[in-house]
């Protein structure tokens, strides 16, 4: 796996301790790119520390399966699985904010949260080794035509357009992961896409979620017209 100027070949190349950036609804996948606007003091400190070190932070969602009152806004419980992102670009805005780009490296599982550092959370983590190696057969197992068909239906239902030349030229892994990351779905759906064990399952999950949403929208429209 290559992210920016760095290549990650096996688990020995990945950090076992990470700064954590909890963000609801954020989905970063290996080989994907995520722009972020950093402005909270604790996360500006996190950014400085990461740039001075291995340049990797851990994107992870707060848990979304807790009842009202069980989740803390200041220190929320976190999902077990997130994604490591390497800071491949950063730019100061002049007003205290920093814009960065994270390039996805590999998913991780939180083994144990550790101490706060300058206000941000850290954890011992275990990376997903399979995310670092290329599997030529993985893309062949994906029903690319079915994915594109569902994507087209979604666009038509929402009066949206796409750069179809770019879509057709994209390799299958990039296509699946990009569509997953840009999908307008909720935290539970985003986490399911993140935790999918392989590219085929992620594609099938994305198609299934989209078909459910399209059916709901069609049902709502029918009810409104009656």
N, C-alpha and C positions, 0 to 999 in steps of 0.2 A: 504494500500500500504506500503510495506516494502522496504527501501533502506538502505543498509548497516545495521547498528545497530539501525536505527530509524524506527518507525512505524508511518504512517500518517493515521489517521482514518477519519478525517473530515476536513472541511475548517479551523476550529480553530487551527489545527496543522500546517497550511501553513502560510508562511510569506505573508504580504500584500504589502511589499516593497522589491524590488529586485535589485541587480546589474545585468546589462544586458551585455551579450556577443554576439554582432552581428557577424554572420558568414554565408556567402553565401554558400548554398548547404548543410549545416549541418542539419541533422534530428535526434533529440533525441525524443524518445517516452517513455511514462510511462512504467516502468519495463525494459527499454532498458539500454544499457551501451555504453558510448562514451568515448574513450581515446582522450585526448587533450594534445598538447605540448604548454605550455604557456611560452612566452618569451618577449612580449612587457611590458615595465615598468608599464604602467597603469593597465594591466591585472594581472601582478604579485602583484600589490597593491590590486586589486580586490580579488585575491585568498587569500592573507593574511587576508583581512578583513572578507571574507566569512568563513574561517576556524576559526577565532576568534569569529564568531557569529553563525548563524544557518546552516552554511555550504552549503547553497543553492544559486545557481546563475541561471539566466534565459538565456537559449539559444534561440536566435531569428534571423531570417533572415532579411537582408535589403530588402526593397521593390524592386521588379524586374519588376514592371509594369509601370515604369516611362520612359518618353522619354529622349533621350540623352540631357544632360545638366541640367536635373531636379533633379538628384541625386548627393549628395555630397559624395566624397570619405572619407573625414575626419569625417563627422557627417551625415551618411546616414539616410534617413527616413526608418522606420522599419515596418515590418508586424505587424499586431495587435496581432496575436496569436503566442506564443512560448511554450517552455516546461521547467519547473523547473528541475534542476538537482542537486542532492546532491553529494558533493565531498566525495567519499567513499575510495579514495586512492590518495596519492600524493608522489612524489619522486623527490628530487633535482638531477639534472644531473651533477652538478659540474662546469658547464660552464655558469651558470646564468639562465638556463631554468628549468622549473618544469613540470614533466609529471603527469597528473592527470587522474582519472577515474570519470566520471559523471554517476550516476545512475538516470534514469528518475523517477520523482515522480508524477507530474501532469502537464497538460497543463495550460496555463494562458493567459489571455487577458490583454493587456496594457490599463489601464484606463487613466493614465496621466504620462508623463515623468517628472521627478523631476531634481534636481540639479546634476551637475557633482561632483563626489567624487574622489579625487586623480586622476583625468583624465578619469575615466570610468563613463558610463551612469547608471542612476538608474531610476526606475519607480514605481508608485503605480500600483498594479496588482490585478486581481481577478482570483483565481484558479478555475479549473473545478472540481466540487465535484464528478461527476460521475467517474472520473479517479481513485478515492481512494477506491472505493468499488468493490468487485469481483462480477461478474455476470456470474454464471455457464451456463446460457442459451446463452450468447453471442457467445461462441465458437461453440455451436451446430448449430448456424445459418450460420456459414461460410462453403462455399463449399471447403473443404480442398482438396479433390481430384482434383477439377478444378484448384486450386492454385498450387498444386504440378505439375500438368500436364503442366501448363504454365511455371513454373519455370524450368522444365526439357527442354522444348523447347528453353527457353532462354539460358540455359547452352550449349545445343547442337549447337545452332546458333553461339555461341561465343567460341566454343572449350574449354569449362570449365568443371570442375568436382566438385562434392559435396560429402560430407560425408553423404551418404544416410541413414546410420544407425542412425546417430545423427539427421537427418531431421525427420525421422519417429518417433523417440522417443520424439521429442520436442512437448510440448503441443501447442494447436492451437494458443493461444494468443502470445506465444513466437515466434512461426513460422511466423505469420503474421507481427508482429512488427520487428523482426529481418530482414526478407526479405525486408521490407519497408525501414529500416534504411540503409541496405547495397546496395540498388538499385542504379544503376549508372545514375540516371536521374537528370534533371535540377532543379533549384530552384522552379519553378512553380509546377512541379510534386511533389517535396518533400513537399511543403506547402499544396498541396491538400491532401496528405497522412496524414499530421499532423492534418489537420482540419476535417478529416472524423469524423462524429458524433459517429460512433460505429465501432466495430471490423469487422462486416460484410461489411459495406460500405468501410472500409479501404482495406479489401481483394479484393473486387470487383474493387476498384479504381486501385489497384496495378496490377490486372490482365488486366484491360482495357488498362492501360498505356503500359504494357509490350506487349500486342497484337498489339497495334499501332506501337510500335517501331520495333517489328519483321516484321510487314507488310512493313514498310518503308525500312528496311534492305533487305527484299526479293525483293522489287521493285527496289532498287538500284542495287542489284546483277544482276537482269534480264536485266536492262538497260545497264549495263557494258558488259554483254555477247553478246548483240545484235550487 
